[in-house]
Amino acid sequence: MKEKIMKLEVIEKYSLEGLKNWMRQAAFTTNGLAAFLFEKKYPLQSLVFIREEKVSYREIEPQKNSRLHGNDIVVFACQDKICILRNIYELEVITNPEQPSFILPVKNGNFLKKIIPDTDHYKPAELRSLAIVSDGPVFPVGFEYNGYSHDIRNIGYLELDIIKGVARWIDFTGITEEELFPDRRHDCRGKDLIKYDSAMMQGDEVCFFCPGAKTTSANKWGMDWYALLKIDRKGKRKEKIMDSGLLEEIDQKKRGVHGVFSYSRQYAILTPHFDSDEWKGKQKLFELSTREYIDIQMPRGLAKGRIVQHTGNHFWVSSHNEDNLYLAVCREVK
């Protein structure tokens, strides 16, 4: 089947200063506030807020931690609020970037201690920056745990009712490749926990984009597989929406794709890990309703830009150029 082609045009462009070119996360509220987490001068990060063409910044410093890595900052949207997790015990909530935020305590912050005993060599589990989209009160949060260095291989589920001032952990899971793919031949199923790039919560089910399970470097060897899967909160696979199959069985060329769900819930935004495979470093969209791949024709001057999100009818594109860093708002040319 011939792939669709979508052509984009620029609506608005925002220059950004003092930031690194690596955008960590993005979140969009129901009332039109966009938030982007960028790297700044170490160890600072900066939240960039955009609403009604106005840009504002808020510096964030990760909390100190005695372990090697410490917690990542996790940013997501809950209805008309931007939420920031820096640890498992409290949630920072922002309604208006020009006004002070407030702290919502996570009532059962000791929940993970019941799952991970104090005697565990790998405690505590550390927050990792999973891209999160949810249409309800439950948010899948990424964790590093059990010696998987800086990978997201466990998911903690956080339930929120901001109006009532309630936040609590309700689950913590990981799933092995062997459990996920019982239909693969035995010698191709590993016991490592699968990795996660992004999550989209829909009712009691959650879709994950998973970039394999291999513990060795993807840069050196390539990914073992990637897939888009629907899973219940206990880790049982409900549906395999997209599956690359075992990439190493194609040939010896390094391959791999990362995926982020759009806030519009229309697409998975797919970004190749390498420039040397069939994708040639070019992004694609995976349309969730039709399950079709879409090639992107970027606007003039944005050929090297990257789509970072889609919300409403707008695509947000980052330049990924530290000398001329910007965010551009684009739309499809009909």
Protein Blocks (a to p, Z undefined) as FASTA:
>chain_A
ZZdddddddfbdcddehiafbdfbdcddfkopacdddddddfbdcddddeehiacddddd
ddddfbfnopadddddehjaccddfbfkbccddfblkbccdddddfklmlmmmmmcfklm
kbccdddddddddfbfbdcddddeehiahiafbdcdddddfknopacdfbdcdddfklmm
mmbcfklccfbdcddfbdcdehjbccdddebjbfbdfklnopfbdcdddddfkopafbdf
bdgbjfklmmmcdcdddddddfklmaccdddfbfkbmnnopacdddfklopacdddddeh
ilmpccfbdehjbccddfkiaklgcdddddddZZ
